[in-house]
Amino acid sequence: MASRPLTTWDRFAAWSRRNLPTRESMEKSRVLRPVAHRVLAPELWRFTRRSVPRGVALGMVAGILFPVGQIAIAALIALPFRANVPVAALTTFITNPLTTPFILFAAYQIGAWLLRTNAPAVAEPVAEAATGWLQWLWNAGSPLVLGLLLITTVCALLGYGLAALGWRLWIARKWRARHQRD
């Protein structure tokens, strides 16, 4: 019997299963050990129509605003918001070494445009990001911070909305399939 070819969704689901943090890996984390009892609460690991979009939004916030320790930060901020911890942790992968320079450059350009500053962007953000990114961030100042806050807000709202819409469409599809079988 021939198996069907893998779709993009199948590949994404397989990648997510491989990279999604497990309860056990979170339990072993030194960073999370003081709050492990809260992080490992079962309601934070269930996929519900409310917790998944919250996890996506909080993962976007942690992924864009915090350059280091994003997964741990996403897990910690998911606690008070009762967001899905694995989804929040997985969403932080939106930023990575390939996307971060583009996000920083776009944030600086947006911030400079909003603040109406005529200063050109730092000429070598990618080269400096590899060695002295904190100094580069400090020198970029308020345009970068404003741009990052705006990009984070827009991405978090879009992520929340798309996750909620995706959840609704998925449930509607399941209902249709169930009613067609009956």
Buried (B, 14 or more C-beta within 10 A) or exposed (E): EEEEEEEEEEEEEEEEEEEEBEBEEBEEBEBBEEEBEBBBEEEBBEEEEEBBBBBBBBBBBBBBBBBEEBBBBBBBBBBEBBBBBBBBBBBBBBBEEEEBBEBBBBBBBBBBEEEEEEEEBBEEBBEBBEEEBEEBBEEBBEBBBBBBBBBBBEBBEEBBEEBBEEBEEEEEEEEEEEEEEE
